[in-house]
Amino acid sequence: MASAARRICGPEEVAADVRRVAEGVLRRGEARDLALVGIRTRGDVLAVRLRDAIRAAGGPEAPVGSLDITLYRDDLATSHAVPVVRGTEVRFDVTGRRLLLVDDVLYTGRTVRAALTELADLGRPRRIELAVLVDRGERELPIAADHVGREVRAGAGEEVAVLLREVDGRDEIVVRPVPGREPR
């Protein structure tokens, strides 16, 4: 029997997590050449929010782009679904910049690996930092976030979902069962 979703936090906490990440980005280093690149579908929304929070905390106006990693995924050949490509939009030169790669949830590390491969095709940044709203742990690849809004643990058969008003109509973080997978 599947369990219901557990609400971890709501809009106020999501906003506070975004501010905390933005402040960490500013503390970490020079923001003059900063640019943000979000991984579609929610990382790109978070990148815009982070840019605004960085500016509100006294940082510069930084350009924002979005990556569609669909064709860079390592499971593309084994997937039976037809890939939906939304397109990458990075309208600035990444070479020599401090890039903030943004995603909603860091779990296995495979999404980030695909994003790093795609970024390498766009140029050679001076530095790439990873910012995530949620780190759920349990990596399959040796990837760690530089900036984390919060840590959330979930069991096998569960997913951590970041819901954002621009995509989902509301801001919250929930842990919910993955359809077709029994939690352990």
C-alpha positions, 0 to 999 in steps of 0.5 A: 500500500503506497503512502501519501506524500510528506510535506517537508516545507512550504513557500517561506522555507523555500524562499529562505533556502534560496536566500541562504544559497545566494548568500553562500555564493556571495561569501564564496568568491568574486561575483563580478564574472558570475553567471548562472545556468539552470538545468531544465525544468526546475533548475532553470527556475531556481537559477532566476530566483537565485540571480534575484536573491544574489542581486538583493543581497548586494551582488551583481546582475548576473546573466542566466541560462538554461541547459536541456541535458536530455541528449547528454543523459547516460540512460538515453539509449536504454530508455523506452520513452521518446525524449522531449528536447526543450533546448539549451539557452545560454546566450553568453560566453561561458569561457573564463566565467565563474559559473553557478550550475543550478538544479533542484535536487541532487541525488545520484549525480547523473544529471549533474554529470550530463550537465557538466558534459554539455557545459564543456561543449559550450566553452571553458569556464574558470570555475563551476560551482554546483548549487541545489535546493535539496541534497538527498544524498546516496550518490552513484557518482562522486559529485558534491554540491558547493551550495545546498539549501537543505538536506532531505532524506528519503527511502528507496521507492520515494522521491524528493520533489521540489514544486515551484509556483512557476511550474507547479503552481505552488512552492513546497518540497515533498517526499512522495512514493515513486509510482510502481516502486515499493518503499523499503 
